[in-house]
Amino acid sequence: MTRLLRDAPADRLLPALAAALEGTGPAVAPCGPDDEGRDAGDVPDEVALVVRTSGSTGEPRGVMLSAEALVASVSATHQRLGGPGTWLLALPAHHVAGVQVLVRSVLAGTTPVVVPAGPFRPAAFVATTDTMPTGRRYTSLVPTQLRRLLADDAATDSLRSFDAVLLGGAATPQALLDEARAAGARVVTTYGMSETCGGCVYDGVPLSGVRVRVDDDGRVLLGGPVLATGYLGRPDLDAGSFVVVDGVRHLRTSDAGRVTDGVLTVLGRLDDVVVTGGEKVAPAAVEELLAALPGVAEVAVVGVPDDEWGQAVVAVVVPRAGATPPTLADVRAAATAIAPAAAPRRLEIVDHLPTRGPGKTDRRRLVADLTAHDARTTT
């Protein structure tokens, strides 16, 4: 059976995780506040952790992670980073990136330091960082958190104290990475998902034991010892998600990518592609250009239903505090560098982007909100 721990603090999760990893306790399933009605169930003996996906491909799923996969992930992570250290937990522990901070701490024999629960605030990050012991220190963040920390001088100083800041959960604009690294933060971009024990590709390079390949359709496949056992109570999903290629089990991701000289570049989700006027537009590529425009803090590019074009490309921008946001002409000029079809036909300025999971833009909700707004304005 799994052991459900709803909104459990780290001091309750840590001993449960330790027992699960040792095989002396049940598998742990950290629960978030939105997991009402979630069922526990029987899991294979080797499973130590069950985490929920963020629901980006539909309904959230319970992903079963074995102790062996978690140990492989943690060992490869510490090998890449230069050795174990003390971790700061700044993410929810019911998401894979957050609970992995605790798993790494358990396996390293260190005690994690936890940012107080509640809305993420730079001041709380600074105060918590100040309590960390000397020695190697690490943390894991999402781009929205990094952006907020870089806007605060004291928080930027705290960032410099970490030997590595793992950054994942959502695509990171190059401009944000450049700003962080110029400020002295040792940021490491990560790519992975719950089914791979979280990040398994760092700065485009697979961790030890991880295999990356791209199939004929441009889909990224991930293989190696970090793969999940399967989905809790959903064996019907396993066959379509996990495949054997050249004798190695791989996860079929929902992402498009390319591998050049051993370095993976993720081009965006396959199901996010906008088809406008018969032309395919990859939102991630457009977002990368628009994020570099002056005055842009965050941006999302989506397709909304359109009678003439099938889908119309829409740019949704959160401006930087106190800055003048770009105009539609600005964003069209920038996106045309990709292709004329990539130029947004509409620009929306908003205070924030809807999110799901640890900082991912909720594109489905964004499209639904834009479509509902269009319906109201035409009636």
TAMO-V591457 format. One record per residue. RES is the residue in one letter. OMEGA is omega as a letter, one per 30 degrees, with the letter a starting at -180 (NA if undefined). Layout:
BEGIN
[[RES | OMEGA] [RES | OMEGA]]
END
This chain:
BEGIN
[[M | l] [T | l] [R | a] [L | l] [L | a] [R | l] [D | a] [A | l] [P | a] [A | a] [D | l] [R | a] [L | a] [L | l] [P | l] [A | l] [L | l] [A | a] [A | l] [A | l] [L | l] [E | a] [G | a] [T | a] [G | a] [P | l] [A | a] [V | l] [A | a] [P | a] [C | l] [G | a] [P | a] [D | a] [D | l] [E | l] [G | a] [R | a] [D | l] [A | l] [G | l] [D | l] [V | l] [P | a] [D | a] [E | a] [V | l] [A | a] [L | l] [V | l] [V | a] [R | l] [T | a] [S | l] [G | a] [S | l] [T | a] [G | l] [E | l] [P | a] [R | l] [G | a] [V | a] [M | a] [L | a] [S | l] [A | a] [E | l] [A | l] [L | l] [V | l] [A | l] [S | a] [V | a] [S | a] [A | l] [T | a] [H | l] [Q | a] [R | a] [L | l] [G | l] [G | l] [P | l] [G | l] [T | a] [W | l] [L | l] [L | l] [A | a] [L | l] [P | a] [A | l] [H | l] [H | a] [V | a] [A | l] [G | a] [V | l] [Q | l] [V | l] [L | l] [V | l] [R | l] [S | l] [V | a] [L | l] [A | a] [G | l] [T | l] [T | a] [P | l] [V | a] [V | l] [V | a] [P | l] [A | a] [G | l] [P | a] [F | a] [R | l] [P | a] [A | l] [A | l] [F | a] [V | a] [A | a] [T | l] [T | a] [D | a] [T | a] [M | l] [P | l] [T | a] [G | a] [R | l] [R | a] [Y | l] [T | a] [S | a] [L | l] [V | a] [P | a] [T | l] [Q | a] [L | a] [R | a] [R | a] [L | a] [L | l] [A | a] [D | a] [D | a] [A | l] [A | l] [T | l] [D | l] [S | l] [L | a] [R | a] [S | a] [F | l] [D | l] [A | l] [V | l] [L | a] [L | a] [G | l] [G | l] [A | l] [A | a] [T | l] [P | a] [Q | a] [A | l] [L | l] [L | a] [D | a] [E | a] [A | a] [R | l] [A | l] [A | l] [G | l] [A | a] [R | a] [V | l] [V | l] [T | a] [T | l] [Y | l] [G | a] [M | a] [S | a] [E | l] [T | a] [C | a] [G | a] [G | l] [C | l] [V | a] [Y | a] [D | l] [G | a] [V | a] [P | l] [L | a] [S | l] [G | a] [V | l] [R | l] [V | l] [R | l] [V | a] [D | a] [D | l] [D | a] [G | a] [R | l] [V | l] [L | a] [L | a] [G | l] [G | a] [P | a] [V | a] [L | l] [A | l] [T | a] [G | a] [Y | a] [L | l] [G | a] [R | l] [P | l] [D | a] [L | a] [D | a] [A | l] [G | a] [S | a] [F | a] [V | l] [V | l] [V | a] [D | l] [G | a] [V | l] [R | a] [H | l] [L | l] [R | a] [T | l] [S | a] [D | l] [A | l] [G | l] [R | l] [V | a] [T | a] [D | l] [G | a] [V | a] [L | l] [T | l] [V | a] [L | a] [G | a] [R | l] [L | a] [D | l] [D | a] [V | l] [V | l] [V | a] [T | a] [G | a] [G | l] [E | l] [K | l] [V | l] [A | a] [P | a] [A | a] [A | l] [V | l] [E | a] [E | l] [L | a] [L | l] [A | a] [A | a] [L | l] [P | l] [G | a] [V | l] [A | l] [E | a] [V | l] [A | l] [V | a] [V | l] [G | l] [V | a] [P | a] [D | a] [D | a] [E | a] [W | a] [G | l] [Q | l] [A | l] [V | a] [V | l] [A | l] [V | a] [V | l] [V | a] [P | l] [R | a] [A | l] [G | a] [A | l] [T | a] [P | l] [P | l] [T | l] [L | l] [A | l] [D | a] [V | l] [R | a] [A | a] [A | a] [A | a] [T | l] [A | l] [I | l] [A | l] [P | a] [A | a] [A | a] [A | a] [P | l] [R | a] [R | l] [L | l] [E | l] [I | a] [V | l] [D | a] [H | l] [L | l] [P | a] [T | l] [R | a] [G | a] [P | l] [G | l] [K | l] [T | l] [D | a] [R | a] [R | l] [R | l] [L | l] [V | l] [A | a] [D | l] [L | a] [T | l] [A | l] [H | l] [D | a] [A | a] [R | a] [T | l] [T | l] [T | NA]]
END
